[in-house]
Amino acid sequence: MKKVIILSLILTLIIKFSQAQISYVNFNKSVSLNPHAEHDIKLVADYLQFLTVDGNEEKIRASLDPNAWNFGPGTQDSVSVDQVIQIWKTNYKNQLDRKIENVSMTWRALAEGIYKGDWVANWGIYSYTDKDSGKKIQVSYHYVARIVNGKISFNRVYYDILAPLMASGYHLTPPHSTP
């Protein structure tokens, strides 16, 4: 019985290791060189600057496919190009001394699957001074964009929604609990 258990364990480990190798091989087969990587990275960096700092609506629109959708930070959050511009117009009124720092920008060209295409991933820090409180706020974010025909056609941003609110002076109050 002991030998059967040991053999079963060894067989399980062999199967797990062989599956890990298959995943690694598939990754290498599915990612390829992007001949437009420099253009795509510059496009995303410029777009984020136009959107978050400059507020240049003409350049924002020129960077995006007209049918692009913006997603995030929540999985159900999505807005059109017009809606994202309106959101940022509100931000411009409440946020002073806006700055964006691109910590790292990378690209991927996915060769297969539903995410096939050229992608740029950005890790950055957005900072501003809150107009009402005068406090300096920093927001770390991750932004991922798909580039089609030289334009951003899809993007998703991930950031902590609560941290900037707390830094601005909001308080989180837990709901009342019943004993």
MARTOR-602089 format. One record per residue (C-alpha): residue in three letters; chain; x, y, z. Coordinates in steps of 0.25 Angstrom, whole numbers, plus 2048, in hexadecimal, padded with zeros to 3 digits. Layout:
N
{r->Ala; c->A; c1->X; c2->Y; c3->Z} .
...
This chain:
179
{r->Met; c->A; c1->800; c2->800; c3->800} .
{r->Lys; c->A; c1->80B; c2->809; c3->804} .
{r->Lys; c->A; c1->812; c2->807; c3->7F6} .
{r->Val; c->A; c1->805; c2->80A; c3->7EF} .
{r->Ile; c->A; c1->804; c2->817; c3->7F6} .
{r->Ile; c->A; c1->812; c2->81B; c3->7F3} .
{r->Leu; c->A; c1->811; c2->817; c3->7E4} .
{r->Ser; c->A; c1->804; c2->81F; c3->7E3} .
{r->Leu; c->A; c1->80B; c2->82B; c3->7E9} .
{r->Ile; c->A; c1->816; c2->82A; c3->7E0} .
{r->Leu; c->A; c1->80D; c2->829; c3->7D4} .
{r->Thr; c->A; c1->805; c2->835; c3->7D8} .
{r->Leu; c->A; c1->812; c2->83D; c3->7D9} .
{r->Ile; c->A; c1->816; c2->839; c3->7CC} .
{r->Ile; c->A; c1->809; c2->83D; c3->7C6} .
{r->Lys; c->A; c1->809; c2->84A; c3->7CD} .
{r->Phe; c->A; c1->818; c2->84D; c3->7C8} .
{r->Ser; c->A; c1->815; c2->849; c3->7BA} .
{r->Gln; c->A; c1->808; c2->852; c3->7BA} .
{r->Ala; c->A; c1->811; c2->85E; c3->7BF} .
{r->Gln; c->A; c1->81B; c2->85B; c3->7B3} .
{r->Ile; c->A; c1->80F; c2->85B; c3->7A9} .
{r->Ser; c->A; c1->80A; c2->869; c3->7AE} .
{r->Tyr; c->A; c1->818; c2->86F; c3->7AD} .
{r->Val; c->A; c1->819; c2->86A; c3->79F} .
{r->Asn; c->A; c1->80C; c2->86F; c3->79B} .
{r->Phe; c->A; c1->80F; c2->87D; c3->7A1} .
{r->Asn; c->A; c1->81C; c2->87D; c3->798} .
{r->Lys; c->A; c1->814; c2->879; c3->78C} .
{r->Ser; c->A; c1->809; c2->883; c3->78E} .
{r->Val; c->A; c1->811; c2->890; c3->791} .
{r->Ser; c->A; c1->819; c2->896; c3->785} .
{r->Leu; c->A; c1->820; c2->8A2; c3->781} .
{r->Asn; c->A; c1->818; c2->8AF; c3->77E} .
{r->Pro; c->A; c1->81E; c2->8B6; c3->773} .
{r->His; c->A; c1->817; c2->8C3; c3->777} .
{r->Ala; c->A; c1->81B; c2->8C2; c3->786} .
{r->Glu; c->A; c1->822; c2->8D0; c3->787} .
{r->His; c->A; c1->816; c2->8D7; c3->780} .
{r->Asp; c->A; c1->80C; c2->8CF; c3->789} .
{r->Ile; c->A; c1->814; c2->8D3; c3->796} .
{r->Lys; c->A; c1->815; c2->8E2; c3->792} .
{r->Leu; c->A; c1->806; c2->8E2; c3->78E} .
{r->Val; c->A; c1->802; c2->8DD; c3->79B} .
{r->Ala; c->A; c1->80B; c2->8E6; c3->7A3} .
{r->Asp; c->A; c1->806; c2->8F2; c3->79B} .
{r->Tyr; c->A; c1->7F8; c2->8EE; c3->79D} .
{r->Leu; c->A; c1->7F9; c2->8ED; c3->7AC} .
{r->Gln; c->A; c1->800; c2->8FB; c3->7AC} .
{r->Phe; c->A; c1->7F5; c2->901; c3->7A3} .
{r->Leu; c->A; c1->7EA; c2->8FB; c3->7AC} .
{r->Thr; c->A; c1->7EF; c2->8FD; c3->7BA} .
{r->Val; c->A; c1->7F8; c2->909; c3->7B9} .
{r->Asp; c->A; c1->7F6; c2->911; c3->7AD} .
{r->Gly; c->A; c1->7E7; c2->910; c3->7AB} .
{r->Asn; c->A; c1->7E9; c2->911; c3->79C} .
{r->Glu; c->A; c1->7DC; c2->90B; c3->796} .
{r->Glu; c->A; c1->7E0; c2->90B; c3->788} .
{r->Lys; c->A; c1->7ED; c2->903; c3->78B} .
{r->Ile; c->A; c1->7E5; c2->8FA; c3->794} .
{r->Arg; c->A; c1->7DB; c2->8F7; c3->789} .
{r->Ala; c->A; c1->7E7; c2->8F5; c3->77F} .
{r->Ser; c->A; c1->7ED; c2->8EB; c3->787} .
{r->Leu; c->A; c1->7E1; c2->8E2; c3->788} .
{r->Asp; c->A; c1->7D8; c2->8DA; c3->77F} .
{r->Pro; c->A; c1->7CB; c2->8E1; c3->77E} .
{r->Asn; c->A; c1->7C4; c2->8D4; c3->783} .
{r->Ala; c->A; c1->7CE; c2->8D2; c3->78E} .
{r->Trp; c->A; c1->7C9; c2->8CE; c3->79C} .
{r->Asn; c->A; c1->7D0; c2->8D1; c3->7A9} .
{r->Phe; c->A; c1->7CF; c2->8C7; c3->7B5} .
{r->Gly; c->A; c1->7D3; c2->8C7; c3->7C3} .
{r->Pro; c->A; c1->7D6; c2->8C7; c3->7CE} .
{r->Gly; c->A; c1->7CA; c2->8BE; c3->7D1} .
{r->Thr; c->A; c1->7C7; c2->8B2; c3->7C8} .
{r->Gln; c->A; c1->7B9; c2->8B8; c3->7C5} .
{r->Asp; c->A; c1->7BE; c2->8C7; c3->7C3} .
{r->Ser; c->A; c1->7BE; c2->8CB; c3->7B4} .
{r->Val; c->A; c1->7BD; c2->8D8; c3->7AD} .
{r->Ser; c->A; c1->7BD; c2->8DD; c3->79F} .
{r->Val; c->A; c1->7C7; c2->8E8; c3->79A} .
{r->Asp; c->A; c1->7BD; c2->8F3; c3->79C} .
{r->Gln; c->A; c1->7BB; c2->8EE; c3->7AA} .
{r->Val; c->A; c1->7C9; c2->8ED; c3->7AE} .
{r->Ile; c->A; c1->7CC; c2->8FB; c3->7A9} .
{r->Gln; c->A; c1->7C0; c2->901; c3->7B1} .
{r->Ile; c->A; c1->7C5; c2->8F9; c3->7BE} .
{r->Trp; c->A; c1->7D3; c2->900; c3->7BC} .
{r->Lys; c->A; c1->7CD; c2->90E; c3->7B9} .
{r->Thr; c->A; c1->7C7; c2->90C; c3->7C7} .
{r->Asn; c->A; c1->7D5; c2->908; c3->7CD} .
{r->Tyr; c->A; c1->7DC; c2->914; c3->7C7} .
{r->Lys; c->A; c1->7D2; c2->91D; c3->7CF} .
{r->Asn; c->A; c1->7D6; c2->916; c3->7DC} .
{r->Gln; c->A; c1->7E4; c2->912; c3->7DA} .
{r->Leu; c->A; c1->7F0; c2->91C; c3->7DA} .
{r->Asp; c->A; c1->7FE; c2->91A; c3->7D6} .
{r->Arg; c->A; c1->7FB; c2->90C; c3->7CE} .
{r->Lys; c->A; c1->807; c2->904; c3->7CB} .
{r->Ile; c->A; c1->809; c2->8F6; c3->7C5} .
{r->Glu; c->A; c1->816; c2->8ED; c3->7C7} .
{r->Asn; c->A; c1->818; c2->8E1; c3->7BE} .
{r->Val; c->A; c1->81F; c2->8D7; c3->7C7} .
{r->Ser; c->A; c1->820; c2->8CC; c3->7BD} .
{r->Met; c->A; c1->81A; c2->8CA; c3->7AF} .
{r->Thr; c->A; c1->81A; c2->8BD; c3->7A8} .
{r->Trp; c->A; c1->814; c2->8B7; c3->79B} .
{r->Arg; c->A; c1->80F; c2->8A9; c3->797} .
{r->Ala; c->A; c1->80A; c2->8A4; c3->78A} .
{r->Leu; c->A; c1->801; c2->898; c3->78C} .
{r->Ala; c->A; c1->800; c2->88F; c3->781} .
{r->Glu; c->A; c1->7F4; c2->887; c3->784} .
{r->Gly; c->A; c1->7E7; c2->887; c3->78C} .
{r->Ile; c->A; c1->7DC; c2->891; c3->78F} .
{r->Tyr; c->A; c1->7E7; c2->89B; c3->793} .
{r->Lys; c->A; c1->7EF; c2->89A; c3->786} .
{r->Gly; c->A; c1->7F6; c2->8A7; c3->782} .
{r->Asp; c->A; c1->7FF; c2->8B1; c3->787} .
{r->Trp; c->A; c1->7FF; c2->8B6; c3->795} .
{r->Val; c->A; c1->806; c2->8C0; c3->79E} .
{r->Ala; c->A; c1->806; c2->8BF; c3->7AD} .
{r->Asn; c->A; c1->80A; c2->8CB; c3->7B6} .
{r->Trp; c->A; c1->80D; c2->8CC; c3->7C5} .
{r->Gly; c->A; c1->80C; c2->8DA; c3->7C9} .
{r->Ile; c->A; c1->809; c2->8E4; c3->7D4} .
{r->Tyr; c->A; c1->7FF; c2->8EF; c3->7D2} .
{r->Ser; c->A; c1->800; c2->8FB; c3->7DC} .
{r->Tyr; c->A; c1->7F8; c2->908; c3->7DF} .
{r->Thr; c->A; c1->7F5; c2->911; c3->7EA} .
{r->Asp; c->A; c1->7E6; c2->910; c3->7EE} .
{r->Lys; c->A; c1->7E0; c2->91E; c3->7EC} .
{r->Asp; c->A; c1->7D7; c2->91D; c3->7F9} .
{r->Ser; c->A; c1->7E0; c2->917; c3->803} .
{r->Gly; c->A; c1->7EE; c2->91C; c3->7FD} .
{r->Lys; c->A; c1->7F4; c2->90E; c3->7FF} .
{r->Lys; c->A; c1->7FD; c2->908; c3->7F5} .
{r->Ile; c->A; c1->7F8; c2->8FB; c3->7F0} .
{r->Gln; c->A; c1->7FF; c2->8F0; c3->7E9} .
{r->Val; c->A; c1->7F8; c2->8E4; c3->7E2} .
{r->Ser; c->A; c1->800; c2->8D8; c3->7DD} .
{r->Tyr; c->A; c1->7FA; c2->8D2; c3->7D1} .
{r->His; c->A; c1->7FB; c2->8C7; c3->7C7} .
{r->Tyr; c->A; c1->7F6; c2->8CA; c3->7B9} .
{r->Val; c->A; c1->7F5; c2->8C0; c3->7AD} .
{r->Ala; c->A; c1->7F1; c2->8C4; c3->79F} .
{r->Arg; c->A; c1->7EF; c2->8BD; c3->792} .
{r->Ile; c->A; c1->7F4; c2->8C4; c3->786} .
{r->Val; c->A; c1->7ED; c2->8C2; c3->778} .
{r->Asn; c->A; c1->7F0; c2->8CA; c3->76C} .
{r->Gly; c->A; c1->7F9; c2->8D3; c3->774} .
{r->Lys; c->A; c1->7EE; c2->8D7; c3->77E} .
{r->Ile; c->A; c1->7EA; c2->8D2; c3->78C} .
{r->Ser; c->A; c1->7DE; c2->8C9; c3->789} .
{r->Phe; c->A; c1->7DC; c2->8C4; c3->797} .
{r->Asn; c->A; c1->7E2; c2->8C7; c3->7A5} .
{r->Arg; c->A; c1->7E0; c2->8C3; c3->7B3} .
{r->Val; c->A; c1->7E6; c2->8CB; c3->7C0} .
{r->Tyr; c->A; c1->7E8; c2->8C5; c3->7CD} .
{r->Tyr; c->A; c1->7EA; c2->8CD; c3->7DA} .
{r->Asp; c->A; c1->7E6; c2->8CE; c3->7E8} .
{r->Ile; c->A; c1->7D9; c2->8D7; c3->7E9} .
{r->Leu; c->A; c1->7D9; c2->8D8; c3->7F8} .
{r->Ala; c->A; c1->7E7; c2->8DD; c3->7FA} .
{r->Pro; c->A; c1->7E6; c2->8EA; c3->7F3} .
{r->Leu; c->A; c1->7D8; c2->8ED; c3->7FA} .
{r->Met; c->A; c1->7DE; c2->8EA; c3->808} .
{r->Ala; c->A; c1->7EA; c2->8F3; c3->805} .
{r->Ser; c->A; c1->7E0; c2->8FE; c3->801} .
{r->Gly; c->A; c1->7DA; c2->8FD; c3->80F} .
{r->Tyr; c->A; c1->7CF; c2->8F3; c3->80D} .
{r->His; c->A; c1->7CC; c2->8E9; c3->818} .
{r->Leu; c->A; c1->7C8; c2->8DB; c3->817} .
{r->Thr; c->A; c1->7BE; c2->8D7; c3->821} .
{r->Pro; c->A; c1->7BB; c2->8C8; c3->823} .
{r->Pro; c->A; c1->7AC; c2->8C5; c3->823} .
{r->His; c->A; c1->7A6; c2->8C2; c3->830} .
{r->Ser; c->A; c1->7A7; c2->8B4; c3->835} .
{r->Thr; c->A; c1->79D; c2->8AD; c3->83D} .
{r->Pro; c->A; c1->7A2; c2->8A4; c3->848} .
